[in-house]
Amino acid sequence: MILVLIVSGALLLFGAGRDLLTNFAVGSIHSLIVRVLDETLLVFMVVELLHTVRITLRDHRLAAEPFLIVALIAGVRRILILTANTECV
């Protein structure tokens, strides 16, 4: 499980960097920033889930706080992306 989260986080981060480098153009900078922001916030969610799994395996109990942090990141991500997409149109 931990390996899957590490690999998915690394792939998301690599994809965001590649997307930023290959699609950088002055005319489409707003949509590019929205996509990179979306992928970066996904990386933060995966990292927080990785941290939660690590703590759960170490302490042999499930804590609710890390899941609340993931939910907050997901909520902020959704609000930012919806706001940025609305500004784009």
N, CA, C and O atoms as a GROMACS GRO file, in nm:
protein
  356
    1MET      N    1   0.082  -0.119   0.000
    1MET     CA    2   0.000   0.000   0.000
    1MET      C    3   0.087   0.126   0.000
    1MET      O    4   0.062   0.221  -0.074
    2ILE      N    5   0.189   0.125   0.083
    2ILE     CA    6   0.276   0.241   0.092
    2ILE      C    7   0.350   0.262  -0.040
    2ILE      O    8   0.366   0.375  -0.086
    3LEU      N    9   0.394   0.154  -0.100
    3LEU     CA   10   0.467   0.164  -0.227
    3LEU      C   11   0.377   0.221  -0.337
    3LEU      O   12   0.422   0.300  -0.420
    4VAL      N   13   0.252   0.180  -0.338
    4VAL     CA   14   0.157   0.231  -0.438
    4VAL      C   15   0.137   0.382  -0.420
    4VAL      O   16   0.132   0.456  -0.519
    5LEU      N   17   0.125   0.427  -0.295
    5LEU     CA   18   0.109   0.570  -0.270
    5LEU      C   19   0.233   0.649  -0.308
    5LEU      O   20   0.223   0.759  -0.363
    6ILE      N   21   0.351   0.593  -0.280
    6ILE     CA   22   0.476   0.662  -0.317
    6ILE      C   23   0.488   0.674  -0.468
    6ILE      O   24   0.521   0.781  -0.521
    7VAL      N   25   0.460   0.565  -0.538
    7VAL     CA   26   0.470   0.566  -0.684
    7VAL      C   27   0.367   0.661  -0.745
    7VAL      O   28   0.398   0.736  -0.837
    8SER      N   29   0.243   0.658  -0.693
    8SER     CA   30   0.141   0.746  -0.750
    8SER      C   31   0.172   0.893  -0.722
    8SER      O   32   0.149   0.977  -0.808
    9GLY      N   33   0.224   0.924  -0.605
    9GLY     CA   34   0.264   1.061  -0.575
    9GLY      C   35   0.377   1.108  -0.665
    9GLY      O   36   0.375   1.220  -0.715
   10ALA      N   37   0.476   1.021  -0.686
   10ALA     CA   38   0.588   1.057  -0.773
   10ALA      C   39   0.542   1.075  -0.918
   10ALA      O   40   0.586   1.168  -0.986
   11LEU      N   41   0.453   0.989  -0.965
   11LEU     CA   42   0.402   1.002  -1.101
   11LEU      C   43   0.318   1.129  -1.118
   11LEU      O   44   0.327   1.196  -1.221
   12LEU      N   45   0.239   1.163  -1.018
   12LEU     CA   46   0.161   1.287  -1.025
   12LEU      C   47   0.252   1.410  -1.028
   12LEU      O   48   0.229   1.503  -1.105
   13LEU      N   49   0.355   1.409  -0.946
   13LEU     CA   50   0.448   1.521  -0.943
   13LEU      C   51   0.526   1.530  -1.074
   13LEU      O   52   0.546   1.640  -1.127
   14PHE      N   53   0.570   1.417  -1.127
   14PHE     CA   54   0.640   1.415  -1.255
   14PHE      C   55   0.548   1.463  -1.367
   14PHE      O   56   0.591   1.539  -1.454
   15GLY      N   57   0.423   1.419  -1.365
   15GLY     CA   58   0.327   1.461  -1.468
   15GLY      C   59   0.300   1.611  -1.463
   15GLY      O   60   0.287   1.675  -1.568
   16ALA      N   61   0.292   1.666  -1.343
   16ALA     CA   62   0.269   1.811  -1.331
   16ALA      C   63   0.389   1.889  -1.385
   16ALA      O   64   0.372   1.989  -1.454
   17GLY      N   65   0.509   1.843  -1.353
   17GLY     CA   66   0.630   1.910  -1.404
   17GLY      C   67   0.642   1.899  -1.555
   17GLY      O   68   0.678   1.996  -1.623
   18ARG      N   69   0.612   1.781  -1.607
   18ARG     CA   70   0.619   1.760  -1.752
   18ARG      C   71   0.515   1.845  -1.824
   18ARG      O   72   0.541   1.903  -1.929
   19ASP      N   73   0.395   1.850  -1.765
   19ASP     CA   74   0.288   1.932  -1.823
   19ASP      C   75   0.326   2.079  -1.824
   19ASP      O   76   0.299   2.150  -1.921
   20LEU      N   77   0.390   2.124  -1.718
   20LEU     CA   78   0.433   2.263  -1.709
   20LEU      C   79   0.540   2.295  -1.813
   20LEU      O   80   0.537   2.402  -1.874
   21LEU      N   81   0.633   2.204  -1.833
   21LEU     CA   82   0.742   2.229  -1.928
   21LEU      C   83   0.700   2.216  -2.074
   21LEU      O   84   0.746   2.293  -2.158
   22THR      N   85   0.614   2.121  -2.105
   22THR     CA   86   0.579   2.097  -2.245
   22THR      C   87   0.469   2.190  -2.296
   22THR      O   88   0.463   2.219  -2.416
   23ASN      N   89   0.381   2.236  -2.208
   23ASN     CA   90   0.267   2.317  -2.254
   23ASN      C   91   0.278   2.464  -2.216
   23ASN      O   92   0.178   2.536  -2.216
   24PHE      N   93   0.398   2.509  -2.184
   24PHE     CA   94   0.416   2.648  -2.144
   24PHE      C   95   0.407   2.739  -2.265
   24PHE      O   96   0.492   2.735  -2.355
   25ALA      N   97   0.303   2.821  -2.268
   25ALA     CA   98   0.283   2.920  -2.374
   25ALA      C   99   0.212   3.040  -2.314
   25ALA      O  100   0.133   3.025  -2.220
   26VAL      N  101   0.239   3.156  -2.365
   26VAL     CA  102   0.183   3.278  -2.307
   26VAL      C  103   0.031   3.281  -2.319
   26VAL      O  104  -0.036   3.329  -2.228
   27GLY      N  105  -0.023   3.232  -2.428
   27GLY     CA  106  -0.167   3.238  -2.450
   27GLY      C  107  -0.248   3.146  -2.360
   27GLY      O  108  -0.363   3.176  -2.330
   28SER      N  109  -0.191   3.035  -2.318
   28SER     CA  110  -0.266   2.937  -2.240
   28SER      C  111  -0.211   2.922  -2.098
   28SER      O  112  -0.221   2.815  -2.038
   29ILE      N  113  -0.152   3.028  -2.045
   29ILE     CA  114  -0.088   3.018  -1.914
   29ILE      C  115  -0.191   2.997  -1.802
   29ILE      O  116  -0.162   2.927  -1.705
   30HIS      N  117  -0.310   3.055  -1.814
   30HIS     CA  118  -0.410   3.042  -1.709
   30HIS      C  119  -0.457   2.897  -1.696
   30HIS      O  120  -0.462   2.844  -1.584
   31SER      N  121  -0.491   2.834  -1.805
   31SER     CA  122  -0.537   2.694  -1.798
   31SER      C  123  -0.425   2.601  -1.756
   31SER      O  124  -0.450   2.500  -1.689
   32LEU      N  125  -0.301   2.633  -1.794
   32LEU     CA  126  -0.187   2.552  -1.752
   32LEU      C  127  -0.167   2.561  -1.601
   32LEU      O  128  -0.141   2.460  -1.536
   33ILE      N  129  -0.179   2.679  -1.546
   33ILE     CA  130  -0.163   2.697  -1.402
   33ILE      C  131  -0.274   2.623  -1.326
   33ILE      O  132  -0.248   2.565  -1.220
   34VAL      N  133  -0.394   2.625  -1.378
   34VAL     CA  134  -0.505   2.554  -1.314
   34VAL      C  135  -0.477   2.404  -1.313
   34VAL      O  136  -0.499   2.338  -1.211
   35ARG      N  137  -0.430   2.350  -1.424
   35ARG     CA  138  -0.400   2.206  -1.429
   35ARG      C  139  -0.286   2.169  -1.335
   35ARG      O  140  -0.294   2.068  -1.265
   36VAL      N  141  -0.181   2.249  -1.333
   36VAL     CA  142  -0.067   2.220  -1.246
   36VAL      C  143  -0.107   2.233  -1.099
   36VAL      O  144  -0.065   2.153  -1.016
   37LEU      N  145  -0.188   2.333  -1.066
   37LEU     CA  146  -0.237   2.349  -0.930
   37LEU      C  147  -0.321   2.229  -0.889
   37LEU      O  148  -0.308   2.179  -0.777
   38ASP      N  149  -0.406   2.183  -0.977
   38ASP     CA  150  -0.490   2.067  -0.949
   38ASP      C  151  -0.403   1.944  -0.922
   38ASP      O  152  -0.427   1.872  -0.825
   39GLU      N  153  -0.305   1.920  -1.006
   39GLU     CA  154  -0.218   1.803  -0.988
   39GLU      C  155  -0.132   1.816  -0.863
   39GLU      O  156  -0.106   1.716  -0.796
   40THR      N  157  -0.087   1.936  -0.831
   40THR     CA  158  -0.005   1.956  -0.712
   40THR      C  159  -0.088   1.932  -0.585
   40THR      O  160  -0.038   1.873  -0.489
   41LEU      N  161  -0.210   1.977  -0.584
   41LEU     CA  162  -0.295   1.950  -0.467
   41LEU      C  163  -0.327   1.802  -0.456
   41LEU      O  164  -0.343   1.751  -0.345
   42LEU      N  165  -0.338   1.732  -0.567
   42LEU     CA  166  -0.353   1.587  -0.562
   42LEU      C  167  -0.230   1.522  -0.500
   42LEU      O  168  -0.243   1.425  -0.424
   43VAL      N  169  -0.112   1.573  -0.531
   43VAL     CA  170   0.011   1.521  -0.470
   43VAL      C  171   0.007   1.540  -0.319
   43VAL      O  172   0.044   1.450  -0.244
   44PHE      N  173  -0.038   1.657  -0.274
   44PHE     CA  174  -0.050   1.680  -0.130
   44PHE      C  175  -0.146   1.581  -0.065
   44PHE      O  176  -0.121   1.534   0.046
   45MET      N  177  -0.256   1.550  -0.133
   45MET     CA  178  -0.350   1.452  -0.078
   45MET      C  179  -0.287   1.314  -0.069
   45MET      O  180  -0.306   1.244   0.031
   46VAL      N  181  -0.213   1.274  -0.170
   46VAL     CA  182  -0.148   1.143  -0.168
   46VAL      C  183  -0.042   1.137  -0.058
   46VAL      O  184  -0.030   1.036   0.010
   47VAL      N  185   0.033   1.244  -0.042
   47VAL     CA  186   0.135   1.248   0.064
   47VAL      C  187   0.070   1.240   0.201
   47VAL      O  188   0.121   1.171   0.289
   48GLU      N  189  -0.040   1.307   0.220
   48GLU     CA  190  -0.109   1.300   0.348
   48GLU      C  191  -0.166   1.161   0.372
   48GLU      O  192  -0.164   1.112   0.485
   49LEU      N  193  -0.217   1.096   0.269
   49LEU     CA  194  -0.264   0.957   0.284
   49LEU      C  195  -0.147   0.864   0.317
   49LEU      O  196  -0.162   0.772   0.398
   50LEU      N  197  -0.033   0.888   0.255
   50LEU     CA  198   0.086   0.808   0.286
   50LEU      C  199   0.126   0.826   0.432
   50LEU      O  200   0.160   0.729   0.500
   51HIS      N  201   0.121   0.949   0.480
   51HIS     CA  202   0.152   0.976   0.620
   51HIS      C  203   0.052   0.905   0.712
   51HIS      O  204   0.091   0.851   0.816
   52THR      N  205  -0.076   0.905   0.675
   52THR     CA  206  -0.179   0.839   0.754
   52THR      C  207  -0.156   0.689   0.761
   52THR      O  208  -0.167   0.629   0.868
   53VAL      N  209  -0.123   0.628   0.648
   53VAL     CA  210  -0.098   0.484   0.646
   53VAL      C  211   0.026   0.451   0.730
   53VAL      O  212   0.027   0.351   0.802
   54ARG      N  213   0.128   0.534   0.721
   54ARG     CA  214   0.249   0.510   0.799
   54ARG      C  215   0.221   0.517   0.949
   54ARG      O  216   0.268   0.432   1.025
   55ILE      N  217   0.145   0.617   0.991
   55ILE     CA  218   0.110   0.629   1.133
   55ILE      C  219   0.024   0.512   1.178
   55ILE      O  220   0.042   0.459   1.288
   56THR      N  221  -0.070   0.471   1.094
   56THR     CA  222  -0.157   0.359   1.128
   56THR      C  223  -0.078   0.230   1.144
   56THR      O  224  -0.103   0.154   1.237
   57LEU      N  225   0.016   0.206   1.055
   57LEU     CA  226   0.098   0.085   1.066
   57LEU      C  227   0.191   0.090   1.187
   57LEU      O  228   0.218  -0.013   1.249
   58ARG      N  229   0.240   0.209   1.220
   58ARG     CA  230   0.332   0.222   1.332
   58ARG      C  231   0.261   0.206   1.466
   58ARG      O  232   0.309   0.136   1.555
   59ASP      N  233   0.145   0.272   1.482
   59ASP     CA  234   0.076   0.273   1.611
   59ASP      C  235  -0.028   0.162   1.625
   59ASP      O  236  -0.079   0.139   1.735
   60HIS      N  237  -0.061   0.094   1.518
   60HIS     CA  238  -0.161  -0.012   1.516
   60HIS      C  239  -0.299   0.037   1.560
   60HIS      O  240  -0.376  -0.037   1.621
   61ARG      N  241  -0.328   0.162   1.529
   61ARG     CA  242  -0.462   0.217   1.551
   61ARG      C  243  -0.488   0.323   1.445
   61ARG      O  244  -0.395   0.382   1.389
   62LEU      N  245  -0.613   0.346   1.420
   62LEU     CA  246  -0.653   0.440   1.315
   62LEU      C  247  -0.687   0.575   1.378
   62LEU      O  248  -0.774   0.583   1.465
   63ALA      N  249  -0.620   0.678   1.335
   63ALA     CA  250  -0.646   0.814   1.385
   63ALA      C  251  -0.732   0.889   1.284
   63ALA      O  252  -0.717   0.872   1.164
   64ALA      N  253  -0.820   0.972   1.335
   64ALA     CA  254  -0.912   1.046   1.248
   64ALA      C  255  -0.853   1.175   1.195
   64ALA      O  256  -0.894   1.222   1.089
   65GLU      N  257  -0.758   1.234   1.265
   65GLU     CA  258  -0.705   1.365   1.228
   65GLU      C  259  -0.646   1.370   1.087
   65GLU      O  260  -0.676   1.464   1.013
   66PRO      N  261  -0.562   1.274   1.048
   66PRO     CA  262  -0.508   1.282   0.911
   66PRO      C  263  -0.615   1.276   0.802
   66PRO      O  264  -0.599   1.339   0.697
   67PHE      N  265  -0.722   1.202   0.826
   67PHE     CA  266  -0.829   1.197   0.727
   67PHE      C  267  -0.902   1.331   0.717
   67PHE      O  268  -0.949   1.370   0.610
   68LEU      N  269  -0.910   1.401   0.830
   68LEU     CA  270  -0.970   1.534   0.827
   68LEU      C  271  -0.883   1.631   0.747
   68LEU      O  272  -0.935   1.717   0.676
   69ILE      N  273  -0.752   1.618   0.759
   69ILE     CA  274  -0.662   1.702   0.681
   69ILE      C  275  -0.677   1.674   0.532
   69ILE      O  276  -0.680   1.766   0.451
   70VAL      N  277  -0.687   1.546   0.496
   70VAL     CA  278  -0.708   1.510   0.355
   70VAL      C  279  -0.840   1.568   0.306
   70VAL      O  280  -0.848   1.617   0.193
   71ALA      N  281  -0.944   1.563   0.388
   71ALA     CA  282  -1.073   1.618   0.349
   71ALA      C  283  -1.064   1.770   0.331
   71ALA      O  284  -1.123   1.825   0.238
   72LEU      N  285  -0.990   1.837   0.418
   72LEU     CA  286  -0.972   1.981   0.403
   72LEU      C  287  -0.896   2.015   0.275
   72LEU      O  288  -0.933   2.109   0.204
   73ILE      N  289  -0.791   1.940   0.246
   73ILE     CA  290  -0.716   1.963   0.122
   73ILE      C  291  -0.805   1.940   0.001
   73ILE      O  292  -0.800   2.016  -0.096
   74ALA      N  293  -0.887   1.834   0.006
   74ALA     CA  294  -0.977   1.804  -0.106
   74ALA      C  295  -1.080   1.916  -0.124
   74ALA      O  296  -1.111   1.954  -0.237
   75GLY      N  297  -1.132   1.967  -0.013
   75GLY     CA  298  -1.228   2.076  -0.022
   75GLY      C  299  -1.167   2.203  -0.079
   75GLY      O  300  -1.226   2.268  -0.166
   76VAL      N  301  -1.048   2.238  -0.030
   76VAL     CA  302  -0.979   2.356  -0.082
   76VAL      C  303  -0.946   2.337  -0.229
   76VAL      O  304  -0.961   2.430  -0.309
   77ARG      N  305  -0.902   2.218  -0.266
   77ARG     CA  306  -0.870   2.188  -0.406
   77ARG      C  307  -0.992   2.211  -0.495
   77ARG      O  308  -0.982   2.273  -0.601
   78ARG      N  309  -1.106   2.160  -0.451
   78ARG     CA  310  -1.228   2.172  -0.531
   78ARG      C  311  -1.268   2.319  -0.546
   78ARG      O  312  -1.303   2.363  -0.655
   79ILE      N  313  -1.262   2.394  -0.437
   79ILE     CA  314  -1.298   2.535  -0.442
   79ILE      C  315  -1.204   2.613  -0.534
   79ILE      O  316  -1.249   2.694  -0.615
   80LEU      N  317  -1.073   2.589  -0.521
   80LEU     CA  318  -0.975   2.659  -0.604
   80LEU      C  319  -0.994   2.628  -0.752
   80LEU      O  320  -0.989   2.718  -0.836
   81ILE      N  321  -1.015   2.502  -0.783
   81ILE     CA  322  -1.029   2.463  -0.923
   81ILE      C  323  -1.158   2.518  -0.981
   81ILE      O  324  -1.158   2.567  -1.094
   82LEU      N  325  -1.269   2.512  -0.906
   82LEU     CA  326  -1.394   2.568  -0.957
   82LEU      C  327  -1.383   2.719  -0.976
   82LEU      O  328  -1.433   2.773  -1.075
   83THR      N  329  -1.320   2.786  -0.883
   83THR     CA  330  -1.303   2.931  -0.896
   83THR      C  331  -1.215   2.965  -1.014
   83THR      O  332  -1.246   3.057  -1.090
   84ALA      N  333  -1.105   2.893  -1.030
   84ALA     CA  334  -1.015   2.920  -1.142
   84ALA      C  335  -1.081   2.890  -1.277
   84ALA      O  336  -1.060   2.964  -1.373
   85ASN      N  337  -1.159   2.784  -1.283
   85ASN     CA  338  -1.230   2.752  -1.408
   85ASN      C  339  -1.335   2.856  -1.439
   85ASN      O  340  -1.357   2.888  -1.556
   86THR      N  341  -1.400   2.910  -1.338
   86THR     CA  342  -1.500   3.014  -1.360
   86THR      C  343  -1.434   3.141  -1.411
   86THR      O  344  -1.490   3.210  -1.497
   87GLU      N  345  -1.316   3.174  -1.359
   87GLU     CA  346  -1.242   3.290  -1.404
   87GLU      C  347  -1.195   3.274  -1.548
   87GLU      O  348  -1.180   3.372  -1.621
   88CYS      N  349  -1.170   3.149  -1.587
   88CYS     CA  350  -1.117   3.119  -1.720
   88CYS      C  351  -1.222   3.142  -1.828
   88CYS      O  352  -1.188   3.179  -1.940
   89VAL      N  353  -1.348   3.122  -1.796
   89VAL     CA  354  -1.455   3.130  -1.895
   89VAL      C  355  -1.498   3.268  -1.921
   89VAL      O  356  -1.587   3.291  -2.002
   0.00000   0.00000   0.00000
